[in-house]
Amino acid sequence: MDLPTSVDETESASLAPALARGIRLLERLDMEGPCTLSFLADRLAIPVATVHRLLKELESLGCVERQGDRRFRSLKRLVSAENPDENFMLRLEKTLETLSLEANATAEWYEAKDGNLFLAKQQVGRGELQVRAKPGFVRDMSKELEAVSTIGYAFWKSAPKVRPGICRYVVDGNLERIPVGVARRIVNEARIDGLAVDEFYNAHAVRRMAVPVFFKARFRGALSLAEAYRFQPDAFADKRQPLLLEAARSLNQIRK
């Protein structure tokens, strides 16, 4: 098939304003959340008919969707290609939101700082029985070897060494000291598996599973799912580990 040797400049010129309006519309939806057609027309100072046409086109491209309450919500987010760190954080926020809903558990993001890992972000799941921790909470790696700190020891190059006196829950609610050799074996297994899982619930009736996330070939932090103890069977129990691993894969850049 022969390719065209010229471009219709009139058609190209007419597409530019529509593209600009479409970008503004997506930015407004991302900023405001779900909006009605009339609200968008008013905010963007664009005729209702034009907004309706743009929304239909964006909907056909999978960029927006129409909700049952006649409002539209954005399914895509515009990010700057010049700021990869900002793009990463935007993807992380979306990942936390999706993960918490699909796993019915609290999705957490821990970052490394000053020899420890601290809770930087969290997204609580939709169920009533959910884990809530205060952002800024520090996981003291020198005291307890739970899932998040295990990932820190396994993948963070600046992590402190595992030292005598470190503790781990050996049964539900019972924290005991473990030999350094046992602790190092647990860390090594996590390094091989790319995953750490608490076998027992802590004193707050919470246990976690965690995975490493890399950015620009370096350890960026730990992605975790925190689940509370349930007296009834948990329909999501077998789904959480695969969901967490897939979420980490979606965030990770290629390690060199």
Secondary structure, 3 states (H helix, E strand, C coil): CCCCCCCCHHHHHHHHHHHHHHHHHHHHHHHHCCEEHHHHHHHHCCCHHHHHHHHHHHHHCCCEEECCCCEEEECCCCCCCCCHHHHHHHHHHHHHHHHHHHHCCEEEEEEEECCEEEEEEEECCCCCCCCCCCCCCEECCCCECCHHHHHHHHHCCCCCCCCCCCEEEEECCEEEECCHHHHHHHHHHHHHHCCEECCCCCCCCEEEEEEEEEECCEEEEEEEEEEECCCCCCCCHHHHHHHHHHHHHHHCCCCC
